[in-house]
Amino acid sequence: MKAKYYVYMLKCSDETIYTGYTTNLDNRIKAHNEGKGAKYTRGRSPVKLIWSKGFSSLSKALKEEIRIKNLTRKQKLFLIKV
C-alpha cells in the first residue's frame, strides 16, 4: 500500500496536541511552523510531529482524523506510545 494521505499529531509549543490530515507531511509541518497552517497552530509554534499514519484513501484518513480528534488527551498520548 502506498500512502497518499496522512493523519498526524503535532505537539504545539503550549503542550497541546493538534490533529490533522495532509497529502504531504513535510510541507504541512513547515506550513504550520510558518504560521500558514491551521488557525489553531498559529501562535502555538514551533510545532513538532509526534505521530503519523499513512492511508491509501482520503475517506479512511478522514475517518481516522475524526476518531483521534474525539479521543481524550490521555488516550492520544497512549496512542503515540503504542
PDB file as gemmi writes it, atoms N, CA and C in Angstrom:
CRYST1    1.000    1.000    1.000  90.00  90.00  90.00 P 1                      
ATOM      1  N   MET A   1       0.843  -1.184   0.000  1.00  0.00           N  
ATOM      2  CA  MET A   1       0.000   0.000   0.000  1.00  0.00           C  
ATOM      3  C   MET A   1       0.884   1.241   0.000  1.00  0.00           C  
ATOM      4  N   LYS A   2       0.693   2.082  -0.958  1.00  0.00           N  
ATOM      5  CA  LYS A   2       1.402   3.349  -0.985  1.00  0.00           C  
ATOM      6  C   LYS A   2       0.486   4.406  -0.389  1.00  0.00           C  
ATOM      7  N   ALA A   3       0.943   5.015   0.694  1.00  0.00           N  
ATOM      8  CA  ALA A   3       0.130   6.024   1.375  1.00  0.00           C  
ATOM      9  C   ALA A   3       0.063   7.291   0.531  1.00  0.00           C  
ATOM     10  N   LYS A   4      -1.140   7.808   0.402  1.00  0.00           N  
ATOM     11  CA  LYS A   4      -1.340   9.067  -0.303  1.00  0.00           C  
ATOM     12  C   LYS A   4      -1.844  10.149   0.650  1.00  0.00           C  
ATOM     13  N   TYR A   5      -2.382   9.712   1.767  1.00  0.00           N  
ATOM     14  CA  TYR A   5      -2.945  10.631   2.756  1.00  0.00           C  
ATOM     15  C   TYR A   5      -2.383  10.276   4.122  1.00  0.00           C  
ATOM     16  N   TYR A   6      -2.144  11.282   4.920  1.00  0.00           N  
ATOM     17  CA  TYR A   6      -1.566  11.064   6.244  1.00  0.00           C  
ATOM     18  C   TYR A   6      -2.387  11.773   7.312  1.00  0.00           C  
ATOM     19  N   VAL A   7      -2.592  11.082   8.404  1.00  0.00           N  
ATOM     20  CA  VAL A   7      -3.162  11.690   9.604  1.00  0.00           C  
ATOM     21  C   VAL A   7      -1.974  11.880  10.538  1.00  0.00           C  
ATOM     22  N   TYR A   8      -1.937  13.026  11.189  1.00  0.00           N  
ATOM     23  CA  TYR A   8      -0.777  13.324  12.019  1.00  0.00           C  
ATOM     24  C   TYR A   8      -1.188  14.065  13.287  1.00  0.00           C  
ATOM     25  N   MET A   9      -0.310  13.981  14.280  1.00  0.00           N  
ATOM     26  CA  MET A   9      -0.491  14.741  15.511  1.00  0.00           C  
ATOM     27  C   MET A   9       0.760  15.571  15.736  1.00  0.00           C  
ATOM     28  N   LEU A  10       0.539  16.812  16.119  1.00  0.00           N  
ATOM     29  CA  LEU A  10       1.622  17.732  16.414  1.00  0.00           C  
ATOM     30  C   LEU A  10       1.560  18.130  17.877  1.00  0.00           C  
ATOM     31  N   LYS A  11       2.718  18.296  18.479  1.00  0.00           N  
ATOM     32  CA  LYS A  11       2.787  18.867  19.813  1.00  0.00           C  
ATOM     33  C   LYS A  11       3.108  20.341  19.620  1.00  0.00           C  
ATOM     34  N   CYS A  12       2.232  21.189  20.121  1.00  0.00           N  
ATOM     35  CA  CYS A  12       2.409  22.630  19.979  1.00  0.00           C  
ATOM     36  C   CYS A  12       3.286  23.161  21.108  1.00  0.00           C  
ATOM     37  N   SER A  13       3.752  24.390  20.960  1.00  0.00           N  
ATOM     38  CA  SER A  13       4.642  24.988  21.956  1.00  0.00           C  
ATOM     39  C   SER A  13       3.977  25.139  23.319  1.00  0.00           C  
ATOM     40  N   ASP A  14       2.640  25.186  23.351  1.00  0.00           N  
ATOM     41  CA  ASP A  14       1.925  25.281  24.635  1.00  0.00           C  
ATOM     42  C   ASP A  14       1.545  23.900  25.181  1.00  0.00           C  
ATOM     43  N   GLU A  15       2.175  22.850  24.615  1.00  0.00           N  
ATOM     44  CA  GLU A  15       1.983  21.459  25.049  1.00  0.00           C  
ATOM     45  C   GLU A  15       0.639  20.851  24.633  1.00  0.00           C  
ATOM     46  N   THR A  16      -0.170  21.559  23.861  1.00  0.00           N  
ATOM     47  CA  THR A  16      -1.418  20.981  23.361  1.00  0.00           C  
ATOM     48  C   THR A  16      -1.102  20.100  22.156  1.00  0.00           C  
ATOM     49  N   ILE A  17      -2.063  19.261  21.797  1.00  0.00           N  
ATOM     50  CA  ILE A  17      -1.891  18.344  20.667  1.00  0.00           C  
ATOM     51  C   ILE A  17      -2.888  18.726  19.574  1.00  0.00           C  
ATOM     52  N   TYR A  18      -2.364  18.889  18.367  1.00  0.00           N  
ATOM     53  CA  TYR A  18      -3.190  19.194  17.205  1.00  0.00           C  
ATOM     54  C   TYR A  18      -3.206  17.978  16.291  1.00  0.00           C  
ATOM     55  N   THR A  19      -4.368  17.645  15.760  1.00  0.00           N  
ATOM     56  CA  THR A  19      -4.521  16.524  14.831  1.00  0.00           C  
ATOM     57  C   THR A  19      -5.025  17.041  13.495  1.00  0.00           C  
ATOM     58  N   GLY A  20      -4.445  16.548  12.413  1.00  0.00           N  
ATOM     59  CA  GLY A  20      -4.875  16.953  11.080  1.00  0.00           C  
ATOM     60  C   GLY A  20      -4.572  15.872  10.062  1.00  0.00           C  
ATOM     61  N   TYR A  21      -4.849  16.187   8.784  1.00  0.00           N  
ATOM     62  CA  TYR A  21      -4.520  15.258   7.709  1.00  0.00           C  
ATOM     63  C   TYR A  21      -3.891  16.046   6.565  1.00  0.00           C  
ATOM     64  N   THR A  22      -3.124  15.359   5.751  1.00  0.00           N  
ATOM     65  CA  THR A  22      -2.447  16.010   4.633  1.00  0.00           C  
ATOM     66  C   THR A  22      -2.036  14.968   3.596  1.00  0.00           C  
ATOM     67  N   THR A  23      -1.595  15.458   2.458  1.00  0.00           N  
ATOM     68  CA  THR A  23      -1.013  14.575   1.445  1.00  0.00           C  
ATOM     69  C   THR A  23       0.508  14.694   1.434  1.00  0.00           C  
ATOM     70  N   ASN A  24       1.044  15.685   2.166  1.00  0.00           N  
ATOM     71  CA  ASN A  24       2.491  15.900   2.212  1.00  0.00           C  
ATOM     72  C   ASN A  24       2.888  16.364   3.612  1.00  0.00           C  
ATOM     73  N   LEU A  25       3.392  15.438   4.414  1.00  0.00           N  
ATOM     74  CA  LEU A  25       3.719  15.742   5.812  1.00  0.00           C  
ATOM     75  C   LEU A  25       4.763  16.846   5.957  1.00  0.00           C  
ATOM     76  N   ASP A  26       5.849  16.747   5.213  1.00  0.00           N  
ATOM     77  CA  ASP A  26       6.923  17.735   5.352  1.00  0.00           C  
ATOM     78  C   ASP A  26       6.436  19.153   5.058  1.00  0.00           C  
ATOM     79  N   ASN A  27       5.724  19.307   3.958  1.00  0.00           N  
ATOM     80  CA  ASN A  27       5.222  20.633   3.594  1.00  0.00           C  
ATOM     81  C   ASN A  27       4.206  21.147   4.607  1.00  0.00           C  
ATOM     82  N   ARG A  28       3.371  20.253   5.112  1.00  0.00           N  
ATOM     83  CA  ARG A  28       2.329  20.672   6.055  1.00  0.00           C  
ATOM     84  C   ARG A  28       2.930  21.125   7.385  1.00  0.00           C  
ATOM     85  N   ILE A  29       3.917  20.402   7.888  1.00  0.00           N  
ATOM     86  CA  ILE A  29       4.559  20.792   9.142  1.00  0.00           C  
ATOM     87  C   ILE A  29       5.278  22.126   8.961  1.00  0.00           C  
ATOM     88  N   LYS A  30       5.929  22.281   7.818  1.00  0.00           N  
ATOM     89  CA  LYS A  30       6.601  23.548   7.511  1.00  0.00           C  
ATOM     90  C   LYS A  30       5.579  24.690   7.501  1.00  0.00           C  
ATOM     91  N   ALA A  31       4.425  24.458   6.888  1.00  0.00           N  
ATOM     92  CA  ALA A  31       3.374  25.487   6.835  1.00  0.00           C  
ATOM     93  C   ALA A  31       2.886  25.841   8.242  1.00  0.00           C  
ATOM     94  N   HIS A  32       2.690  24.834   9.086  1.00  0.00           N  
ATOM     95  CA  HIS A  32       2.275  25.097  10.469  1.00  0.00           C  
ATOM     96  C   HIS A  32       3.312  25.974  11.176  1.00  0.00           C  
ATOM     97  N   ASN A  33       4.576  25.664  11.008  1.00  0.00           N  
ATOM     98  CA  ASN A  33       5.629  26.415  11.687  1.00  0.00           C  
ATOM     99  C   ASN A  33       5.847  27.809  11.109  1.00  0.00           C  
ATOM    100  N   GLU A  34       5.381  28.032   9.887  1.00  0.00           N  
ATOM    101  CA  GLU A  34       5.477  29.363   9.276  1.00  0.00           C  
ATOM    102  C   GLU A  34       4.216  30.192   9.514  1.00  0.00           C  
ATOM    103  N   GLY A  35       3.270  29.636  10.298  1.00  0.00           N  
ATOM    104  CA  GLY A  35       2.035  30.370  10.570  1.00  0.00           C  
ATOM    105  C   GLY A  35       1.032  30.315   9.436  1.00  0.00           C  
ATOM    106  N   LYS A  36       1.246  29.418   8.491  1.00  0.00           N  
ATOM    107  CA  LYS A  36       0.367  29.282   7.331  1.00  0.00           C  
ATOM    108  C   LYS A  36      -0.501  28.035   7.406  1.00  0.00           C  
ATOM    109  N   GLY A  37      -0.412  27.309   8.518  1.00  0.00           N  
ATOM    110  CA  GLY A  37      -1.189  26.088   8.685  1.00  0.00           C  
ATOM    111  C   GLY A  37      -2.556  26.402   9.261  1.00  0.00           C  
ATOM    112  N   ALA A  38      -3.044  25.512  10.074  1.00  0.00           N  
ATOM    113  CA  ALA A  38      -4.363  25.666  10.682  1.00  0.00           C  
ATOM    114  C   ALA A  38      -4.383  26.867  11.625  1.00  0.00           C  
ATOM    115  N   LYS A  39      -5.538  27.465  11.734  1.00  0.00           N  
ATOM    116  CA  LYS A  39      -5.711  28.612  12.636  1.00  0.00           C  
ATOM    117  C   LYS A  39      -5.287  28.242  14.060  1.00  0.00           C  
ATOM    118  N   TYR A  40      -5.576  27.009  14.466  1.00  0.00           N  
ATOM    119  CA  TYR A  40      -5.258  26.560  15.828  1.00  0.00           C  
ATOM    120  C   TYR A  40      -3.768  26.635  16.122  1.00  0.00           C  
ATOM    121  N   THR A  41      -2.938  26.290  15.149  1.00  0.00           N  
ATOM    122  CA  THR A  41      -1.497  26.225  15.411  1.00  0.00           C  
ATOM    123  C   THR A  41      -0.804  27.579  15.282  1.00  0.00           C  
ATOM    124  N   ARG A  42      -1.478  28.566  14.709  1.00  0.00           N  
ATOM    125  CA  ARG A  42      -0.878  29.903  14.622  1.00  0.00           C  
ATOM    126  C   ARG A  42      -0.714  30.442  16.037  1.00  0.00           C  
ATOM    127  N   GLY A  43       0.454  30.915  16.346  1.00  0.00           N  
ATOM    128  CA  GLY A  43       0.717  31.407  17.692  1.00  0.00           C  
ATOM    129  C   GLY A  43       1.093  30.306  18.663  1.00  0.00           C  
ATOM    130  N   ARG A  44       1.095  29.079  18.187  1.00  0.00           N  
ATOM    131  CA  ARG A  44       1.483  27.944  19.034  1.00  0.00           C  
ATOM    132  C   ARG A  44       2.717  27.246  18.472  1.00  0.00           C  
ATOM    133  N   SER A  45       3.428  27.930  17.610  1.00  0.00           N  
ATOM    134  CA  SER A  45       4.625  27.331  17.023  1.00  0.00           C  
ATOM    135  C   SER A  45       5.833  27.641  17.895  1.00  0.00           C  
ATOM    136  N   PRO A  46       6.877  26.858  17.813  1.00  0.00           N  
ATOM    137  CA  PRO A  46       7.027  25.786  16.834  1.00  0.00           C  
ATOM    138  C   PRO A  46       6.224  24.550  17.230  1.00  0.00           C  
ATOM    139  N   VAL A  47       5.832  23.817  16.202  1.00  0.00           N  
ATOM    140  CA  VAL A  47       5.145  22.549  16.428  1.00  0.00           C  
ATOM    141  C   VAL A  47       6.100  21.421  16.069  1.00  0.00           C  
ATOM    142  N   LYS A  48       5.856  20.254  16.652  1.00  0.00           N  
ATOM    143  CA  LYS A  48       6.718  19.091  16.412  1.00  0.00           C  
ATOM    144  C   LYS A  48       5.837  17.895  16.082  1.00  0.00           C  
ATOM    145  N   LEU A  49       6.176  17.187  15.030  1.00  0.00           N  
ATOM    146  CA  LEU A  49       5.448  15.974  14.662  1.00  0.00           C  
ATOM    147  C   LEU A  49       5.702  14.907  15.720  1.00  0.00           C  
ATOM    148  N   ILE A  50       4.623  14.381  16.293  1.00  0.00           N  
ATOM    149  CA  ILE A  50       4.778  13.341  17.313  1.00  0.00           C  
ATOM    150  C   ILE A  50       4.170  12.011  16.893  1.00  0.00           C  
ATOM    151  N   TRP A  51       3.371  12.010  15.816  1.00  0.00           N  
ATOM    152  CA  TRP A  51       2.744  10.765  15.355  1.00  0.00           C  
ATOM    153  C   TRP A  51       2.182  10.975  13.959  1.00  0.00           C  
ATOM    154  N   SER A  52       2.261   9.956  13.128  1.00  0.00           N  
ATOM    155  CA  SER A  52       1.606   9.997  11.817  1.00  0.00           C  
ATOM    156  C   SER A  52       1.330   8.581  11.346  1.00  0.00           C  
ATOM    157  N   LYS A  53       0.350   8.480  10.477  1.00  0.00           N  
ATOM    158  CA  LYS A  53      -0.017   7.187   9.892  1.00  0.00           C  
ATOM    159  C   LYS A  53      -0.512   7.439   8.472  1.00  0.00           C  
ATOM    160  N   GLY A  54      -0.084   6.594   7.537  1.00  0.00           N  
ATOM    161  CA  GLY A  54      -0.470   6.740   6.144  1.00  0.00           C  
ATOM    162  C   GLY A  54      -1.704   5.924   5.789  1.00  0.00           C  
ATOM    163  N   PHE A  55      -2.473   6.439   4.822  1.00  0.00           N  
ATOM    164  CA  PHE A  55      -3.690   5.781   4.353  1.00  0.00           C  
ATOM    165  C   PHE A  55      -3.740   5.826   2.835  1.00  0.00           C  
ATOM    166  N   SER A  56      -4.395   4.845   2.255  1.00  0.00           N  
ATOM    167  CA  SER A  56      -4.493   4.775   0.793  1.00  0.00           C  
ATOM    168  C   SER A  56      -5.659   5.580   0.237  1.00  0.00           C  
ATOM    169  N   SER A  57      -6.604   5.967   1.111  1.00  0.00           N  
ATOM    170  CA  SER A  57      -7.748   6.734   0.616  1.00  0.00           C  
ATOM    171  C   SER A  57      -8.055   7.906   1.543  1.00  0.00           C  
ATOM    172  N   LEU A  58      -8.591   8.952   0.963  1.00  0.00           N  
ATOM    173  CA  LEU A  58      -8.974  10.133   1.726  1.00  0.00           C  
ATOM    174  C   LEU A  58     -10.044   9.783   2.741  1.00  0.00           C  
ATOM    175  N   SER A  59     -10.986   8.959   2.361  1.00  0.00           N  
ATOM    176  CA  SER A  59     -12.069   8.559   3.252  1.00  0.00           C  
ATOM    177  C   SER A  59     -11.541   7.913   4.529  1.00  0.00           C  
ATOM    178  N   LYS A  60     -10.609   6.982   4.378  1.00  0.00           N  
ATOM    179  CA  LYS A  60     -10.033   6.302   5.548  1.00  0.00           C  
ATOM    180  C   LYS A  60      -9.272   7.290   6.428  1.00  0.00           C  
ATOM    181  N   ALA A  61      -8.523   8.186   5.802  1.00  0.00           N  
ATOM    182  CA  ALA A  61      -7.749   9.178   6.560  1.00  0.00           C  
ATOM    183  C   ALA A  61      -8.676  10.102   7.348  1.00  0.00           C  
ATOM    184  N   LEU A  62      -9.741  10.570   6.719  1.00  0.00           N  
ATOM    185  CA  LEU A  62     -10.663  11.479   7.407  1.00  0.00           C  
ATOM    186  C   LEU A  62     -11.384  10.794   8.559  1.00  0.00           C  
ATOM    187  N   LYS A  63     -11.739   9.530   8.378  1.00  0.00           N  
ATOM    188  CA  LYS A  63     -12.379   8.778   9.465  1.00  0.00           C  
ATOM    189  C   LYS A  63     -11.436   8.640  10.655  1.00  0.00           C  
ATOM    190  N   GLU A  64     -10.155   8.379  10.375  1.00  0.00           N  
ATOM    191  CA  GLU A  64      -9.171   8.253  11.451  1.00  0.00           C  
ATOM    192  C   GLU A  64      -8.932   9.595  12.125  1.00  0.00           C  
ATOM    193  N   GLU A  65      -8.884  10.666  11.351  1.00  0.00           N  
ATOM    194  CA  GLU A  65      -8.707  12.001  11.927  1.00  0.00           C  
ATOM    195  C   GLU A  65      -9.847  12.320  12.898  1.00  0.00           C  
ATOM    196  N   ILE A  66     -11.067  12.051  12.494  1.00  0.00           N  
ATOM    197  CA  ILE A  66     -12.227  12.299  13.358  1.00  0.00           C  
ATOM    198  C   ILE A  66     -12.161  11.434  14.607  1.00  0.00           C  
ATOM    199  N   ARG A  67     -11.791  10.164  14.433  1.00  0.00           N  
ATOM    200  CA  ARG A  67     -11.693   9.268  15.587  1.00  0.00           C  
ATOM    201  C   ARG A  67     -10.681   9.798  16.595  1.00  0.00           C  
ATOM    202  N   ILE A  68      -9.525  10.218  16.108  1.00  0.00           N  
ATOM    203  CA  ILE A  68      -8.483  10.723  17.003  1.00  0.00           C  
ATOM    204  C   ILE A  68      -8.910  12.023  17.668  1.00  0.00           C  
ATOM    205  N   LYS A  69      -9.540  12.904  16.917  1.00  0.00           N  
ATOM    206  CA  LYS A  69      -9.979  14.178  17.499  1.00  0.00           C  
ATOM    207  C   LYS A  69     -10.987  13.970  18.630  1.00  0.00           C  
ATOM    208  N   ASN A  70     -11.683  12.855  18.617  1.00  0.00           N  
ATOM    209  CA  ASN A  70     -12.651  12.566  19.674  1.00  0.00           C  
ATOM    210  C   ASN A  70     -12.028  11.886  20.895  1.00  0.00           C  
ATOM    211  N   LEU A  71     -10.747  11.558  20.827  1.00  0.00           N  
ATOM    212  CA  LEU A  71     -10.068  10.945  21.961  1.00  0.00           C  
ATOM    213  C   LEU A  71      -9.708  12.017  23.002  1.00  0.00           C  
ATOM    214  N   THR A  72      -9.539  11.578  24.226  1.00  0.00           N  
ATOM    215  CA  THR A  72      -9.049  12.482  25.261  1.00  0.00           C  
ATOM    216  C   THR A  72      -7.539  12.654  25.069  1.00  0.00           C  
ATOM    217  N   ARG A  73      -6.978  13.648  25.733  1.00  0.00           N  
ATOM    218  CA  ARG A  73      -5.530  13.853  25.660  1.00  0.00           C  
ATOM    219  C   ARG A  73      -4.788  12.601  26.123  1.00  0.00           C  
ATOM    220  N   LYS A  74      -5.267  12.017  27.204  1.00  0.00           N  
ATOM    221  CA  LYS A  74      -4.638  10.810  27.749  1.00  0.00           C  
ATOM    222  C   LYS A  74      -4.654   9.682  26.715  1.00  0.00           C  
ATOM    223  N   GLN A  75      -5.778   9.508  26.024  1.00  0.00           N  
ATOM    224  CA  GLN A  75      -5.885   8.464  25.001  1.00  0.00           C  
ATOM    225  C   GLN A  75      -4.951   8.754  23.825  1.00  0.00           C  
ATOM    226  N   LYS A  76      -4.824  10.025  23.451  1.00  0.00           N  
ATOM    227  CA  LYS A  76      -3.919  10.385  22.357  1.00  0.00           C  
ATOM    228  C   LYS A  76      -2.477  10.075  22.733  1.00  0.00           C  
ATOM    229  N   LEU A  77      -2.096  10.404  23.956  1.00  0.00           N  
ATOM    230  CA  LEU A  77      -0.733  10.121  24.399  1.00  0.00           C  
ATOM    231  C   LEU A  77      -0.473   8.619  24.434  1.00  0.00           C  
ATOM    232  N   PHE A  78      -1.471   7.828  24.802  1.00  0.00           N  
ATOM    233  CA  PHE A  78      -1.339   6.369  24.798  1.00  0.00           C  
ATOM    234  C   PHE A  78      -1.152   5.874  23.358  1.00  0.00           C  
ATOM    235  N   LEU A  79      -1.915   6.416  22.425  1.00  0.00           N  
ATOM    236  CA  LEU A  79      -1.806   6.032  21.007  1.00  0.00           C  
ATOM    237  C   LEU A  79      -0.398   6.291  20.483  1.00  0.00           C  
ATOM    238  N   ILE A  80       0.184   7.389  20.868  1.00  0.00           N  
ATOM    239  CA  ILE A  80       1.530   7.748  20.415  1.00  0.00           C  
ATOM    240  C   ILE A  80       2.559   6.733  20.914  1.00  0.00           C  
ATOM    241  N   LYS A  81       2.363   6.227  22.121  1.00  0.00           N  
ATOM    242  CA  LYS A  81       3.333   5.306  22.719  1.00  0.00           C  
ATOM    243  C   LYS A  81       3.200   3.897  22.187  1.00  0.00           C  
ATOM    244  N   VAL A  82       2.054   3.549  21.623  1.00  0.00           N  
ATOM    245  CA  VAL A  82       1.821   2.183  21.138  1.00  0.00           C  
ATOM    246  C   VAL A  82       2.462   1.992  19.777  1.00  0.00           C  
TER     247      VAL A  82                                                      
END                                                                             
